[in-house]
Amino acid sequence: MKKFFQIVGTIVDWFEVGVLSIGVFMLAALLIANVVARNFFRSIHYAEEVSMILVLFITFVGVSYAVRKARHIRMGAIFDSLNPRLQKIMIYVIAGYSGAVMFLMAYFSYHYVVSAYNTMQVTASLRIPYWLVVVIVIVGFASAGIQYLRTIAKNIFEKEVWLSPEQQSEYEAEG
């Protein structure tokens, strides 16, 4: 079972890093090309729309990546001053609460996507169904929620304190 989760983790890592890397590269290239085109030719009419789509993808894939790598905002000063037993308890509370919020946001996002689908909204330039663009919001929030659940599971099965499924606590307990 542990091997299965390692394989899934590797696939998820490959996907997230790929989307983030390609997305940032494409966004930079598109914006630079649009600046050049605007100054010397004609502006690329769909550049703003594609940029918005890329920013959505980068943001919501990045949410899951940040949780998986423990690169999200946390109260490190308080957490790091506690003994390992209290750190474990705090991790359960923080990951449980954060995961619940992520799943709640995914739920609200789902209703937003359904609303966009029912109204048959499309993007202005490319005429892409808008719900296809914003479905990544559901995926990002749900993926982050899953990463928080994985953090809880990792802390249940491991003796050490883990900030995320892949990041162990950075500091040793003093004493």
Secondary structure as UniProt FT lines:
FT   HELIX           2..40
FT   TURN            45..46
FT   HELIX           47..68
FT   TURN            69..70
FT   HELIX           76..80
FT   HELIX           84..118
FT   TURN            119..120
FT   TURN            124..126
FT   HELIX           130..157
//
